[in-house]
Amino acid sequence: MKLLSLIVPAYNEVASIRTTLDEALDYFTGRGIAAELIVAADGTDGTREAALEVAHTRRDSATRIHVIGSPERRGKVLGLLSCFGGRARAR
């Protein structure tokens, strides 16, 4: 079975991240698409914590949510690179 991975860079999205993730989960689940959502959220704005809430409350979904990031703000490029497990290199 193929798995679709969707990377969601997020910063200062605490007001909308729950809706964004719920809609993505509903979309993939409703179409029978196996998927994972990878949320890259650095900083202390609450986005990462809100995404983790959704990940815990929607565990029953076929689509999984992975939330990565740290309290320190490292920027979009490093956030995206961490989604690829550090294998990709910025040039």
C-alpha positions in Angstrom: 0.0 0.0 0.0 1.3 3.5 -0.9 1.4 6.2 1.8 1.1 9.9 1.0 3.1 12.2 3.3 2.0 15.8 3.6 4.4 18.2 5.3 2.7 21.1 7.1 5.1 23.9 8.1 3.4 25.9 10.8 4.3 28.9 12.9 1.8 31.3 14.6 -1.1 29.1 13.5 -2.5 28.2 16.9 -5.9 29.7 15.9 -6.2 27.6 12.7 -4.0 24.5 13.0 -6.8 22.3 14.5 -9.2 23.1 11.7 -6.5 22.6 9.1 -5.5 19.2 10.4 -9.1 18.0 11.0 -10.0 19.0 7.4 -6.9 17.2 6.0 -7.7 14.1 8.0 -11.3 14.1 6.9 -10.3 14.6 3.3 -7.8 11.6 3.2 -10.0 9.3 5.3 -13.1 10.1 3.3 -11.3 9.0 0.1 -9.6 6.0 1.6 -6.1 7.4 1.1 -3.4 6.2 3.5 -1.6 9.3 4.6 0.6 10.9 7.3 0.6 14.5 8.2 4.0 15.8 9.4 3.6 19.1 11.2 6.9 21.1 11.6 6.2 23.7 14.3 9.0 25.5 16.2 8.6 28.2 18.8 6.5 28.9 21.8 3.4 30.3 20.1 1.2 27.3 21.0 1.0 25.8 17.4 3.0 22.7 18.2 0.9 22.0 21.3 -2.4 22.5 19.4 -1.2 20.1 16.7 -0.2 17.5 19.4 -3.8 17.8 20.8 -5.3 16.9 17.4 -2.7 14.1 17.0 -3.9 12.6 20.3 -7.6 13.0 19.8 -7.6 11.7 16.3 -5.5 8.6 16.9 -8.3 6.4 15.6 -7.9 7.8 12.1 -6.1 5.9 9.4 -4.1 9.1 8.8 -1.4 9.6 11.3 -0.1 13.0 12.5 3.5 13.5 13.5 4.5 16.7 15.2 8.1 17.7 15.2 9.8 20.9 16.5 11.3 22.5 19.5 10.6 25.5 21.8 13.4 27.3 20.1 12.6 29.1 16.8 14.9 27.6 14.2 13.2 28.7 11.0 11.3 27.1 8.1 14.3 25.6 6.3 15.6 23.7 9.4 12.0 22.7 10.2 11.5 21.2 6.8 14.8 19.5 6.9 13.9 17.8 10.2 10.8 16.4 8.4 13.2 14.5 6.1 15.2 13.1 9.1 18.1 15.3 8.4 18.9 13.4 5.2 18.2 16.3 2.9 20.8 19.1 2.8 20.1 22.8 2.1 22.2 24.3 -0.7 
